[in-house]
């Protein structure tokens, strides 16, 4: 792709991602259910709970976000329940995004489908 097309895609992804999304990440050892809110001002917050190796773990994280090269980049500024995340820069490849659904790959390479909570 050329740089202009990449920038146009990133702008469209950014526009579409602003809002509240619900996701479920399931693996052999863990189950995470969370809501992520992407704000138009470049801030985000996420909250939910997971069960990892039989232990329940609630969490709340927040920080900043942007889209570049079809990847959603999040910087974790605060994560009081999972402090090891603080200061981390995480990125997720966007496979597709629409007004109601966002399909992306998590850091383990698992494909996740998130659904907009505030869909029209």
DSSP file (Angstrom, degrees, kcal/mol; ACC not computed):
  #  RESIDUE AA STRUCTURE BP1 BP2  ACC     N-H-->O    O-->H-N    N-H-->O    O-->H-N    TCO  KAPPA ALPHA  PHI   PSI    X-CA   Y-CA   Z-CA
    1    1 A X              0   0    0      0, 0.0     2,-0.2     0, 0.0     0, 0.0   0.000 360.0 360.0 360.0 154.7    0.0    0.0    0.0
    2    2 A X     >  -     0   0    0      1,-0.1     4,-2.5     4,-0.0     5,-0.2  -0.533 360.0-108.9 -91.4 166.0    1.1    3.5   -0.5
    3    3 A X  H  > S+     0   0    0      1,-0.2     4,-2.6     2,-0.2     5,-0.2   0.852 116.3  53.2 -63.9 -36.3    1.5    6.0    2.4
    4    4 A X  H  > S+     0   0    0      2,-0.2     4,-2.2     1,-0.2    -1,-0.2   0.914 111.4  45.9 -65.5 -41.5   -1.6    8.1    1.5
    5    5 A X  H  > S+     0   0    0      2,-0.2     4,-2.7     1,-0.2    -2,-0.2   0.912 112.5  51.1 -66.8 -41.5   -3.8    5.0    1.4
    6    6 A X  H  X S+     0   0    0     -4,-2.5     4,-2.7     1,-0.2    64,-0.3   0.929 111.1  48.1 -59.3 -45.6   -2.4    3.8    4.7
    7    7 A X  H  X S+     0   0    0     -4,-2.6     4,-2.3     1,-0.2    -1,-0.2   0.885 111.5  50.3 -64.1 -38.7   -3.0    7.2    6.3
    8    8 A X  H  X S+     0   0    0     -4,-2.2     4,-2.2     2,-0.2    -1,-0.2   0.916 111.6  48.1 -65.8 -42.8   -6.6    7.2    5.0
    9    9 A X  H  X S+     0   0    0     -4,-2.7     4,-3.0     2,-0.2     5,-0.2   0.929 111.3  50.5 -61.4 -45.0   -7.2    3.7    6.4
   10   10 A X  H  X S+     0   0    0     -4,-2.7     4,-2.5     1,-0.2    -2,-0.2   0.901 110.6  49.2 -60.9 -41.5   -5.8    4.7    9.7
   11   11 A X  H  X S+     0   0    0     -4,-2.3     4,-2.3     2,-0.2    -1,-0.2   0.904 113.0  47.1 -64.9 -41.0   -8.0    7.8    9.9
   12   12 A X  H  X S+     0   0    0     -4,-2.2     4,-2.5     2,-0.2    -2,-0.2   0.916 112.2  49.5 -67.0 -43.4  -11.1    5.7    9.0
   13   13 A X  H  X S+     0   0    0     -4,-3.0     4,-2.3     2,-0.2    -2,-0.2   0.918 111.0  50.6 -60.4 -43.1  -10.2    3.1   11.6
   14   14 A X  H  X S+     0   0    0     -4,-2.5     4,-1.1    -5,-0.2    -2,-0.2   0.938 110.9  48.4 -60.0 -47.4   -9.7    5.8   14.2
   15   15 A X  H  < S+     0   0    0     -4,-2.3     3,-0.4     1,-0.2    -2,-0.2   0.918 115.0  45.1 -59.1 -45.2  -13.1    7.3   13.4
   16   16 A X  H  < S+     0   0    0     -4,-2.5    -1,-0.2     1,-0.2    -2,-0.2   0.806 108.6  56.6 -71.2 -29.7  -14.8    3.9   13.5
   17   17 A X  H  < S+     0   0    0     -4,-2.3    21,-0.4    -5,-0.2     2,-0.2   0.705  75.4 108.8 -79.4 -19.3  -13.1    2.8   16.7
   18   18 A X     <  +     0   0    0     -4,-1.1     2,-0.3    -3,-0.4    21,-0.2  -0.422  67.7  48.3 -60.7 122.3  -14.2    5.8   18.9
   19   19 A X  E    S-A   38   0A   0     19,-2.2    19,-2.6    -2,-0.2     2,-0.5  -0.925  96.9 -44.4 141.5-166.6  -16.8    4.3   21.2
   20   20 A X  E     -A   37   0A   0     -2,-0.3    97,-3.1    17,-0.2    98,-0.8  -0.877  48.6-172.6-109.3 130.1  -17.4    1.4   23.6
   21   21 A X  E     -AB  36 116A   0     15,-3.0    15,-2.7    -2,-0.5     2,-0.4  -0.956  12.6-151.2-125.7 138.8  -16.4   -2.2   22.7
   22   22 A X  E     +AB  35 115A   0     93,-2.8    93,-2.3    -2,-0.4     2,-0.3  -0.923  21.8 177.9-109.4 134.4  -17.1   -5.5   24.4
   23   23 A X  E     -A   34   0A   0     11,-2.9    11,-2.5    -2,-0.4     2,-0.4  -0.955  21.0-158.6-135.6 152.0  -14.7   -8.4   23.9
   24   24 A X  E     -A   33   0A   0     89,-0.4     2,-0.6    -2,-0.3    89,-0.3  -0.989   9.1-167.9-129.5 122.0  -14.2  -11.9   25.1
   25   25 A X  E     -A   32   0A   0      7,-3.0     7,-3.1    -2,-0.4     2,-0.4  -0.951  11.3-178.2-113.0 118.6  -10.7  -13.5   25.0
   26   26 A X  E     +A   31   0A   0     -2,-0.6     2,-0.3     5,-0.2     5,-0.2  -0.950   9.8 155.9-121.0 133.8  -10.7  -17.3   25.6
   27   27 A X        -     0   0    0      3,-2.9    -2,-0.0    -2,-0.4     0, 0.0  -0.807  57.8 -87.5-138.9-176.9   -7.7  -19.6   25.6
   28   28 A X  S    S+     0   0    0     -2,-0.3     3,-0.1     1,-0.2    -2,-0.0   0.822 125.9  24.4 -64.9 -30.3   -6.9  -23.0   27.2
   29   29 A X  S    S+     0   0    0      1,-0.1    24,-2.5    24,-0.1    25,-0.3   0.580 122.3  41.9-112.5 -12.5   -5.8  -21.4   30.4
   30   30 A X  E     - C   0  52A   0     22,-0.2    -3,-2.9    23,-0.1     2,-0.4  -0.960  47.7-165.6-142.3 154.8   -7.6  -18.0   30.6
   31   31 A X  E     -AC  26  51A   0     20,-1.9    20,-2.7    -2,-0.3     2,-0.4  -0.957  14.9-176.4-139.2 117.3  -10.9  -16.3   30.0
   32   32 A X  E     -AC  25  50A   0     -7,-3.1    -7,-3.0    -2,-0.4     2,-0.5  -0.963   8.0-174.5-120.6 132.8  -11.1  -12.5   29.8
   33   33 A X  E     +AC  24  49A   0     16,-2.8    16,-2.2    -2,-0.4     2,-0.3  -0.991  25.3 156.3-123.5 121.0  -14.3  -10.5   29.4
   34   34 A X  E     -AC  23  48A   0    -11,-2.5   -11,-2.9    -2,-0.5     2,-0.4  -0.959  38.0-139.1-148.0 161.6  -13.7   -6.8   29.0
   35   35 A X  E     -AC  22  47A   0     12,-2.9    12,-2.3    -2,-0.3     2,-0.4  -0.976  18.8-165.7-119.2 134.3  -15.0   -3.4   27.8
   36   36 A X  E     -AC  21  46A   0    -15,-2.7   -15,-3.0    -2,-0.4     2,-0.5  -0.983   3.2-160.8-121.7 133.3  -12.7   -0.9   26.1
   37   37 A X  E     -AC  20  45A   0      8,-3.1     8,-1.7    -2,-0.4     2,-0.6  -0.964   2.1-164.3-115.8 118.5  -13.7    2.7   25.5
   38   38 A X  E     -AC  19  44A   0    -19,-2.6   -19,-2.2    -2,-0.5     2,-0.3  -0.910  13.1-154.7-100.4 119.1  -11.7    4.6   22.8
   39   39 A X    >   -     0   0    0      4,-2.9     3,-1.7    -2,-0.6    26,-0.1  -0.655  22.8-123.2 -94.9 151.3  -12.3    8.4   23.2
   40   40 A X  T 3  S+     0   0    0      1,-0.3    -1,-0.1    -2,-0.3   -22,-0.1   0.720 108.4  66.4 -64.3 -21.8  -11.9   10.9   20.3
   41   41 A X  T 3  S-     0   0    0      2,-0.1    -1,-0.3     1,-0.1     3,-0.1   0.389 122.6-100.3 -82.6   5.7   -9.3   12.8   22.3
   42   42 A X  S <  S+     0   0    0     -3,-1.7    23,-2.5     1,-0.3     2,-0.3   0.562  86.2 118.8  89.5   8.2   -6.9    9.9   22.1
   43   43 A X  E     - D   0  64A   0     21,-0.3    -4,-2.9    -4,-0.1    -1,-0.3  -0.723  38.5-175.6-102.0 158.8   -7.5    8.5   25.6
   44   44 A X  E     -CD  38  63A   0     19,-2.2    19,-2.0    -2,-0.3     2,-0.3  -0.966  10.7-165.7-144.6 160.4   -8.9    5.0   26.4
   45   45 A X  E     -CD  37  62A   0     -8,-1.7    -8,-3.1    -2,-0.3     2,-0.4  -0.986   4.4-168.2-146.5 149.2   -9.9    2.9   29.3
   46   46 A X  E     +CD  36  61A   0     15,-3.0    15,-2.9    -2,-0.3     2,-0.3  -0.989   9.7 169.0-136.1 144.4  -10.6   -0.7   29.7
   47   47 A X  E     +CD  35  60A   0    -12,-2.3   -12,-2.9    -2,-0.4     2,-0.3  -0.990  20.2  99.1-151.7 156.9  -12.2   -2.7   32.5
   48   48 A X  E     -CD  34  59A   0     11,-1.9    11,-2.5    -2,-0.3     2,-0.3  -0.986  53.6 -88.6 162.9-154.0  -13.5   -6.2   33.1
   49   49 A X  E     -CD  33  58A   0    -16,-2.2   -16,-2.8    -2,-0.3     2,-0.3  -0.991  26.9-169.6-152.2 154.2  -12.5   -9.4   34.7
   50   50 A X  E     -CD  32  57A   0      7,-1.9     7,-3.5    -2,-0.3     2,-0.5  -0.955  19.6-136.8-141.8 162.3  -10.7  -12.6   33.8
   51   51 A X  E     -CD  31  56A   0    -20,-2.7   -20,-1.9    -2,-0.3     2,-0.5  -0.978  24.0-179.0-122.0 117.6  -10.0  -16.0   35.1
   52   52 A X  E >  S-CD  30  55A   0      3,-2.6     3,-1.7    -2,-0.5   -22,-0.2  -0.967  72.7 -19.0-121.5 117.0   -6.4  -17.1   34.7
   53   53 A X  T 3  S-     0   0    0    -24,-2.5    -1,-0.2    -2,-0.5   -23,-0.1   0.878 129.8 -50.4  52.9  41.0   -5.5  -20.6   35.9
   54   54 A X  T 3  S+     0   0    0    -25,-0.3     2,-0.5     1,-0.2    -1,-0.3   0.393 114.5 115.3  83.9  -4.0   -8.6  -20.7   38.1
   55   55 A X  E <   -D   52   0A   0     -3,-1.7    -3,-2.6     2,-0.0     2,-0.4  -0.877  61.5-134.8-103.8 129.2   -8.0  -17.3   39.8
   56   56 A X  E     -D   51   0A   0     -2,-0.5     2,-0.4    -5,-0.2    -5,-0.2  -0.659  24.0-175.7 -82.0 133.6  -10.4  -14.5   39.2
   57   57 A X  E     -D   50   0A   0     -7,-3.5    -7,-1.9    -2,-0.4     2,-0.1  -0.909  10.0-161.6-135.5 106.2   -8.8  -11.1   38.4
   58   58 A X  E     -D   49   0A   0     -2,-0.4     2,-0.3    -9,-0.3    -9,-0.3  -0.505  20.5-173.7 -75.9 156.5  -10.7   -7.9   37.9
   59   59 A X  E     -D   48   0A   0    -11,-2.5   -11,-1.9    -2,-0.1     2,-0.3  -0.995  24.6-172.1-150.8 158.2   -8.9   -5.1   36.2
   60   60 A X  E     +D   47   0A   0     -2,-0.3    21,-0.6   -13,-0.2    22,-0.3  -0.953  18.1 169.9-146.1 128.7   -9.1   -1.4   35.1
   61   61 A X  E     +D   46   0A   0    -15,-2.9   -15,-3.0    -2,-0.3     2,-0.3  -0.960   4.6 177.2-138.2 156.0   -6.6    0.2   32.9
   62   62 A X  E     +DE  45  78A   0     16,-2.3    15,-2.4    -2,-0.3    16,-2.1  -0.977  18.7 113.2-153.2 164.5   -6.3    3.5   31.0
   63   63 A X  E     -DE  44  76A   0    -19,-2.0   -19,-2.2    -2,-0.3     2,-0.3  -0.939  58.5 -45.6 169.6-145.7   -4.0    5.5   28.9
   64   64 A X  E     -DE  43  75A   0     11,-1.3    11,-2.7    -2,-0.3     2,-0.3  -0.804  43.9-169.9-119.1 160.7   -3.7    6.9   25.3
   65   65 A X  E     + E   0  74A   0    -23,-2.5     2,-0.3    -2,-0.3     9,-0.2  -0.981  10.9 166.0-147.8 157.0   -4.3    5.3   21.9
   66   66 A X  E     - E   0  73A   0      7,-1.8     7,-3.3    -2,-0.3     2,-0.4  -0.962  30.3-119.5-160.8 165.0   -3.8    5.9   18.2
   67   67 A X  E     + E   0  72A   0     -2,-0.3     2,-0.3     5,-0.2     5,-0.2  -0.946  33.2 164.0-113.3 132.0   -3.9    3.9   15.0
   68   68 A X  E >   - E   0  71A   0      3,-2.2     3,-1.6    -2,-0.4   -61,-0.1  -0.969  69.2  -4.3-147.4 131.4   -0.9    3.6   12.7
   69   69 A X  T 3  S-     0   0    0     -2,-0.3     3,-0.1     1,-0.3   -62,-0.1   0.886 128.7 -57.5  53.7  43.2   -0.4    1.1    9.8
   70   70 A X  T 3  S+     0   0    0    -64,-0.3    24,-3.0     1,-0.2     2,-0.4   0.622 113.9 118.4  65.1  15.8   -3.7   -0.6   10.7
   71   71 A X  E <   -EF  68  93A   0     -3,-1.6    -3,-2.2    22,-0.2     2,-0.7  -0.935  62.3-136.7-113.9 134.8   -2.6   -1.3   14.2
   72   72 A X  E     -EF  67  92A   0     20,-2.9    20,-2.1    -2,-0.4     2,-0.5  -0.812  23.7-160.3 -86.8 119.3   -4.2    0.1   17.3
   73   73 A X  E     -EF  66  91A   0     -7,-3.3    -7,-1.8    -2,-0.7     2,-0.4  -0.882   9.3-175.0-103.5 129.0   -1.5    1.2   19.7
   74   74 A X  E     -EF  65  90A   0     16,-3.4    16,-3.2    -2,-0.5     2,-0.6  -0.986  13.8-157.2-124.4 134.1   -2.3    1.7   23.4
   75   75 A X  E     -EF  64  89A   0    -11,-2.7   -11,-1.3    -2,-0.4     2,-0.8  -0.951  18.5-139.6-105.7 125.2    0.0    3.1   26.0
   76   76 A X  E     +E   63   0A   0     12,-2.8    11,-3.5    -2,-0.6   -13,-0.3  -0.752  31.1 165.2 -87.6 111.9   -1.0    1.9   29.5
   77   77 A X  E     +     0   0A   0    -15,-2.4     2,-0.4    -2,-0.8   -14,-0.2   0.824  68.2  22.2 -93.3 -38.5   -0.6    4.8   31.9
   78   78 A X  E     +E   62   0A   0    -16,-2.1   -16,-2.3     8,-0.1    -1,-0.3  -0.997  53.3 151.8-134.3 135.6   -2.6    3.4   34.8
   79   79 A X    >   +     0   0    0     -2,-0.4     3,-0.7   -18,-0.2     6,-0.3  -0.444  10.7 174.8-156.5  73.7   -3.5   -0.1   35.8
   80   80 A X  T 3  S+     0   0    0      1,-0.3     3,-0.4   -20,-0.2   -19,-0.1   0.781  82.2  43.6 -60.5 -29.4   -3.9   -0.3   39.6
   81   81 A X  T 3  S+     0   0    0    -21,-0.6    -1,-0.3     1,-0.3     2,-0.1   0.704 127.2  30.4 -90.1 -19.6   -5.0   -4.0   39.6
   82   82 A X  S X  S+     0   0    0     -3,-0.7     3,-2.4   -22,-0.3     4,-0.4  -0.570  71.9 169.7-131.2  68.7   -2.4   -5.2   37.1
   83   83 A X  G >   +     0   0    0     -3,-0.4     3,-1.1     1,-0.3    -1,-0.1   0.681  67.5  74.6 -61.1 -18.8    0.5   -2.7   37.7
   84   84 A X  G 3  S+     0   0    0      1,-0.2    -1,-0.3    -3,-0.1    -3,-0.0   0.718  91.1  59.5 -66.3 -17.4    2.9   -4.8   35.6
   85   85 A X  G X  S+     0   0    0     -3,-2.4     3,-2.3    -6,-0.3    -9,-0.3   0.726  78.1 112.1 -79.8 -22.0    1.0   -3.3   32.6
   86   86 A X  T <  S+     0   0    0     -3,-1.1    -9,-0.2    -4,-0.4     3,-0.1  -0.269  84.2  15.4 -59.4 132.3    1.8    0.3   33.5
   87   87 A X  T 3  S+     0   0    0    -11,-3.5    -1,-0.3     1,-0.3     2,-0.2   0.331  95.5 133.6  87.7  -6.7    4.2    1.9   31.0
   88   88 A X    <   -     0   0    0     -3,-2.3   -12,-2.8   -12,-0.2     2,-0.6  -0.525  47.8-148.2 -80.1 143.8    3.6   -0.8   28.4
   89   89 A X  E     -F   75   0A   0    -14,-0.2     2,-0.3    -2,-0.2   -14,-0.2  -0.963  22.9-176.3-107.0 118.2    3.0    0.1   24.8
   90   90 A X  E     -F   74   0A   0    -16,-3.2   -16,-3.4    -2,-0.6     2,-0.4  -0.881   6.8-166.5-116.0 146.1    0.7   -2.6   23.2
   91   91 A X  E     -F   73   0A   0     -2,-0.3     2,-0.4   -18,-0.2   -18,-0.2  -0.992   3.7-164.6-136.6 147.2   -0.4   -2.9   19.6
   92   92 A X  E     -F   72   0A   0    -20,-2.1   -20,-2.9    -2,-0.4     2,-0.4  -0.994  22.9-124.7-133.1 126.4   -3.1   -4.9   18.0
   93   93 A X  E     -FG  71 105A   0     12,-0.5    12,-2.0    -2,-0.4     2,-0.6  -0.557  22.8-140.3 -72.1 125.9   -3.5   -5.6   14.3
   94   94 A X  E     + G   0 104A   0    -24,-3.0    10,-0.3    -2,-0.4     3,-0.1  -0.793  21.6 179.2 -88.0 121.9   -6.9   -4.6   13.0
   95   95 A X  E    S-     0   0A   0      8,-2.8     2,-0.3    -2,-0.6     9,-0.2   0.821  70.6 -18.9 -88.7 -37.8   -8.2   -7.1   10.5
   96   96 A X  E     - G   0 103A   0      7,-1.7     7,-3.0     2,-0.0    -1,-0.4  -0.964  57.8-168.2-162.9 155.2  -11.5   -5.2    9.9
   97   97 A X  E     + G   0 102A   0     -2,-0.3     5,-0.2     5,-0.2     2,-0.2  -0.980  11.8 164.3-149.4 138.3  -13.7   -2.6   11.6
   98   98 A X        -     0   0    0      3,-2.6    -2,-0.0    -2,-0.3     0, 0.0  -0.735  57.7 -81.0-135.7-174.2  -17.2   -1.4   11.0
   99   99 A X  S    S+     0   0    0     -2,-0.2    21,-0.2     1,-0.2     3,-0.1   0.760 129.1  23.9 -64.0 -23.2  -19.8    0.6   12.9
  100  100 A X  S    S+     0   0    0      1,-0.2    16,-2.2    19,-0.1     2,-0.4   0.596 121.1  43.7-118.5 -15.3  -20.7   -2.5   14.9
  101  101 A X  E     - H   0 115A   0     14,-0.2    -3,-2.6   -80,-0.0     2,-0.4  -0.996  48.6-169.1-143.9 138.1  -17.8   -5.0   14.8
  102  102 A X  E     -GH  97 114A   0     12,-2.5    12,-3.4    -2,-0.4     2,-0.5  -0.991   9.3-165.8-126.0 121.5  -14.0   -4.8   15.2
  103  103 A X  E     +GH  96 113A   0     -7,-3.0    -8,-2.8    -2,-0.4    -7,-1.7  -0.939  24.9 151.0-110.5 125.9  -11.9   -7.9   14.4
  104  104 A X  E     -GH  94 112A   0      8,-2.5     8,-3.7    -2,-0.5     2,-0.5  -0.914  42.8-112.0-148.5 167.8   -8.3   -7.8   15.6
  105  105 A X  E     -GH  93 111A   0    -12,-2.0   -12,-0.5    -2,-0.3     6,-0.2  -0.924  28.4-142.7-109.5 132.0   -5.4  -10.0   16.8
  106  106 A X    >   -     0   0    0      4,-2.6     3,-2.2    -2,-0.5   -13,-0.1  -0.206  39.9 -86.5 -81.5-178.9   -4.3   -9.9   20.4
  107  107 A X  T 3  S+     0   0    0      1,-0.3    -1,-0.1     2,-0.1   -15,-0.0   0.707 129.6  56.0 -65.3 -19.1   -0.6  -10.1   21.5
  108  108 A X  T 3  S-     0   0    0      2,-0.1    -1,-0.3     0, 0.0     3,-0.1   0.414 120.2-108.7 -89.8   1.2   -0.8  -14.0   21.4
  109  109 A X  S <  S+     0   0    0     -3,-2.2     2,-0.3     1,-0.3    -2,-0.1   0.529  71.0 145.2  85.0   5.7   -2.0  -13.9   17.8
  110  110 A X        -     0   0    0      1,-0.1    -4,-2.6    -5,-0.0     2,-0.5  -0.600  51.8-123.1 -78.7 135.7   -5.5  -14.9   18.6
  111  111 A X  E     - H   0 105A   0     -2,-0.3     2,-0.4    -6,-0.2    -6,-0.2  -0.693  31.9-169.3 -81.3 126.4   -8.3  -13.4   16.5
  112  112 A X  E     - H   0 104A   0     -8,-3.7    -8,-2.5    -2,-0.5     2,-0.6  -0.931  14.4-152.7-118.6 138.0  -10.8  -11.5   18.6
  113  113 A X  E     - H   0 103A   0     -2,-0.4   -89,-0.4   -89,-0.3     2,-0.4  -0.956  15.2-168.6-110.8 117.0  -14.2  -10.1   17.5
  114  114 A X  E     - H   0 102A   0    -12,-3.4   -12,-2.5    -2,-0.6     2,-0.4  -0.810   7.9-148.6-102.4 145.3  -15.3   -7.1   19.6
  115  115 A X  E     -BH  22 101A   0    -93,-2.3   -93,-2.8    -2,-0.4   -14,-0.2  -0.936  22.2-111.0-117.6 137.8  -18.8   -5.7   19.3
  116  116 A X  E >   -B   21   0A   0    -16,-2.2     3,-0.5    -2,-0.4   -95,-0.3  -0.439  20.6-161.6 -66.1 131.3  -19.8   -2.1   19.8
  117  117 A X  T 3  S+     0   0    0    -97,-3.1    -1,-0.2     1,-0.2   -96,-0.1   0.842  90.9  44.2 -80.4 -36.4  -21.8   -1.6   23.0
  118  118 A X  T 3  S+     0   0    0    -98,-0.8    -1,-0.2     2,-0.0    -2,-0.1  -0.103  82.0 156.2-101.5  35.2  -23.2    1.7   21.9
  119  119 A X    <         0   0    0     -3,-0.5   -19,-0.1     1,-0.2  -100,-0.0  -0.317 360.0 360.0 -64.9 141.8  -24.1    0.7   18.3
  120  120 A X              0   0    0    -21,-0.2    -1,-0.2    -2,-0.0   -20,-0.1   0.503 360.0 360.0 -67.7 360.0  -26.8    2.7   16.7
